[in-house]
Amino acid sequence: MRLLMAIFLPPIVFFTINRPFQGLFCALLWLTIIGWPVAAMWAIYSLSQYRNDELRREMDYERRYGRY
């Protein structure tokens, strides 16, 4: 779902992953015809980094508090 939002509505993705200032800058970029593909690629890249950070946090938590 977020991937589709990253392609069609790039600024909204930044607001859903708690990066409001990047969302505002992306909205300015998104409003231009030339900047729209760049904004979409930036949103997809940021979304993948957010997912990696979430997985890393889960792995660290399981390593500290998980069962062996």
N, C-alpha and C positions, 0 to 999 in steps of 0.2 A: 504494500500500500504506500509506504513512504517512498519507495523507488519511483512509482508513478507520479507522486507529488513532486519528487525531485526533477522529473523530466518536464512536467507541464506547469507546475507552480513552484519554482525553485525557492523563493524567499520563505515560503511557509515551512519548508523543511528545517530551516535554521531556527525558526521559532519553536518547533517541536523538539529540537535537541538542545534547547536552552542556550542559544547563541543569538541574542536579539540584535546586537550591533552588526554582526555579519549579515543578518537577515535584512536590515535596513539598507546596507550597502549593496546586497544582492538585488534588492527590489529596485534600486536606482539603475543597476546594470541591466536588470531584466526588462525595464521599460524601453530600452533601445532595441531595435531590431537586430543590430549587429551583436549586441551583448547578450542576447537571450541564449544562444548555444553555449557561450562561456559560462553564464550563470547556471545553466543546467548541469554542465560538467563539474563545476565547482560544488554544486549541491550534492551530486552523486558521490564525489570524492569525500566530502565532509561526512556524508551519511555512512560511508564505509569505514571511515576513521572512528566515528561514534560507535558503530557496532563492534569494532575491534577493541575499543576501550571498555565497552560493557563486558565483553567476553573475558578480557584480561582481569577486570575487577572480580568477576565470578570465579575465575580460576584461582586468584589470590585468596579469596574468601574460603573456597573449598580447601585449599592447601593449609590454611591456618586453622580452620574450625571443622573441617570435614572428617569423616570417619576413614580409617585405613583398612 
